Structures are given as C-alpha cells and as structure tokens.
C-alpha cells in the first residue's frame, strides 16, 4: 500500500494534482478543492528571499498522505495534507454507499473539526450540502459514526452548528467558494455570535463591506 507520496508538482487541475517523485515516476493524485488550493502552483515562489537555486520558478515539492482506492477496473490515489484528514476520509468511505468522490465532497463543505462535531451532534445539514447525499444517506452516516466522533472532543451545540451552517450558506450564495467562506468564518474572533453577525464579520475578512453585500 502507498502510505504517502512526496514529489515535485508537475500540474494542478480542478480535481487532482500530478506529482513527480525523485525516481522520475509521475502520479496523479485526486484531492479535495481545499487541499488543492493550499498547494502552491509549480511557478509560485517558495521562499520570500530565494537562495541560490531557488526563485519564482523553483520546483514546488509537497508530501501527501494517500489512500489507494482499488476496484476491478480502476486504481486511484487520493491525497491529503494532514494524516487526520486521510483517516476521516477512510472512515467515510468504509460506509456502504459512500464512494471516494462523495467522501471528498463531504470534506469540502466544512473543516474537519466542524464535520466531526456535526456528526457527533446528529446534525445532517452539512452532509446534505453534498451533491448525491440526501437526508437518508446523511442519517446513515451519522448513525454509523456518531459514537466515534462523540468520543473525540467537545461537541458544539446544535444551535451553534446551525449558525455556522447558515453563515456558510449565506456566503456561498453571495458568490464565494466553500473554501473562501470557510476560511473567512474561521478567522472571526471569538465572541461573534449569530449567523448574521458572523456573515458580516466574514465579509470584513474577505475585504467586502457588509453594506454592499
């Protein structure tokens, strides 16, 4: 089994990245939009003050924890920057009816901590945002994972989860991507409560006046 891949970024697409290892072999690795967004493009500067041999076009190297998904007619690699993300992905796709594309879709709608807390609290709202996952499937995921998630940390209250979900939906409706909305909400100082207040604070983080939203 391929546990991880480290290599030079050859190309980054909408759904995957191509990495070339030191041995000269290139691998296509599927990843979530959030993971792909965090990986520098191959032409992006690596160091603020380049040393000899580096510069704006210096190769970008990245290490991804990987899961090899195999079926009779396919073998696909799925990559993650954090080991915990890969573990959660493997937990999701172990559920009957949840494939790797649905697994990545679930992980794209919220941070890993928020997803775990939502599952532990029995909140289906995040899961049903994913195309192809209806209420019954979301309830099945929660039924199978709730006890596991509940034992791994403090559970956010249901009203708090709904506030966060509503704020995320509002930002996406305004035209921001899931990743942009998530990052803006995550940067809000503690003490800002209520979906409306959180949306306004997030818009400030995004550099847009709430009055013009």
N, C-alpha and C positions, 0 to 999 in steps of 0.2 A: 504494500500500500504506500502511496506517495503522501507523506505527512505534511510536507511543506516544500515550496519551491522558492528559490532565490535567484533572481536574474535581472538582466537589463531590459527595460521597457522598449519594445520594438514598435508597438502600436496599441492605442487605446480606442476601443469602439464604444458603442452605446450599451452593449451588454457584456462585453468581455475585454480582456487585455491579453496581449501576446508578450510573453517573456522569453528571452534567450538566455539559457544557462551558460556557465563557464565552459561546458563541453560543446557548445555550439548548437545544442538542440533547442528548438523553439516550441513552447507550449501555449495553447490557447486556454485561458482560464476564465470561466464565467464568474461574474461578481455583481453585487448589488450596485445601483446607481450611487449610493453613498460611498461605498468603497472605491469605486472608480473615480469619484470626484476628489477623493483625498490623495490619490496617487498622482504625482506630478507628471505632466506630459514630457515626452522624451527631450523636447527642446527647451524645457524650463530650467532656469538657473538653479543649481543645487545649493551653492554656498553664497552668502551675502558678499563675502570677499574671496573670490576664487583664488585658489593656489595654483601652482604650476600643474598643467594637465587637466584643469577644470575650467569651466566657463559657461556661457549661456547655452552652448550646445553639448555640454558634457553629458555622458550617458547617465540615465537615472536608474538606480538599482532599487529593487523592492523585494521584500520577503512576504509571501502569502502562506498562511496555513490553509491546507487544501483537503477537500473531500472528493474522493473518486467515486462518481456515480456510474454504475455499470448495469446495463441491461443486455439482452441478447444481441441487439442491433446497434448499441451505442455505448460509448465510454466518454464521460465528460468530467472535467475538473472544475470544481467550484472553490473560489479562493476568498480568504478573509484576512484582514489586517490583525485582528485580535483572536486569540485562541478561544476565548469565551464565546465569540460570535459563531465560530465554527461548531462548537459544542451545541449551541442553541439550534443552529441550522440542522444538525444531525438529529437532535431531539424532535424537531418539527417533522422532518421527512420520514421518521420512523412511524409516524401515524398513518394508518391506511387512508389513501386518497389524497395525501399531501405530497406532491412531487417537488423537485428542486426549484422549478420556476415559481411555484406558489410559495415555497419557503423563502426565496429571495424577496418575493412580493410582500410577504408579511414583515420581513425585516426592514423593508424600505419605508414603512409608514410611521415608524416611531423609533426612539432609541431603544437599545436592548433592555435597559432598566425599566423603561416605561412599559414595554411589551410584557415583561415578566410580571410587573405589578398589576397590569390589566388582567392578565390570565389568572393570577392569584386572587384577584378581586371578583372574578367572574364577569368581567366587562367585555362584551363581544364587539364593541364599537370600532376598535382598531382593526380587528381581524376582518370585519365585513367591508372595510375600505378596499380590500384587495379584490381585483377582478377574478371572478370564478369562485370566490368563497362566500357562500350565503350564510344565513343565520344557523342552519342546522350543522354545517361544517364547522363554523366558529364554536358552537356549543360543544361539538365533539372534541375539538382541540382543547378547550377549557376543561372538559371532563377528564381527559387523559393527562393533562399537565398541571392542573390547578394545585394539587397537593405538593408536587415537586417544587413549583415556583413559590408557594406559600412558605416553605421551609428555608428559603434563601434570602430573607431580608424583610425590611419593614414594608408593609403593604400600604400603598396610597389609598385614601378613602375614595369611594365611588364618586362623590361629587367633584373631588379634585381631578380624577381621571376624566370625567365628563367635561370639566372646564378646559382641560388641556386638549381633549379631542375636538371640542367646539372651536377653540382658538386655532388649532391646526387647520381645520376645515375652512375657517374664515380666510386665513392667509392663502391657502391654495386657491380659493375662489377668487381672490384678488390677483391671481396670476403668478404667485410664487411657487417654486417647486417644493416637493416634500422635504428635500434636504435643506433648502433655504429656510423654510418655515421652522423646521426642527431646530436648526442652529440658532435662529433668532429667538425662539422661545427658551432654549437652553441658556441663553445669555442674559435672561431677565433676572434682576436681583431678587433675592428672597423677600417675601412680604407683599409682592404684587399679586393680588388675588382677583378672581372673576375673569371670565372669558373675555369680556370687552376690554378690561384694563390690561390684560395680557396681550391682546391683539395690538392695542395702542403702543405698549412698550416694545413689542416685537417690531412694529413698523418703524419706531425710532432707531432700533438696532439695524434695521435694513436701510436706514437713511431716507425714509419717506415720512412726511408729515401726516399724522392721523387725519387732519382736516381735509387732506386731498385724497385720502384713501377711497 
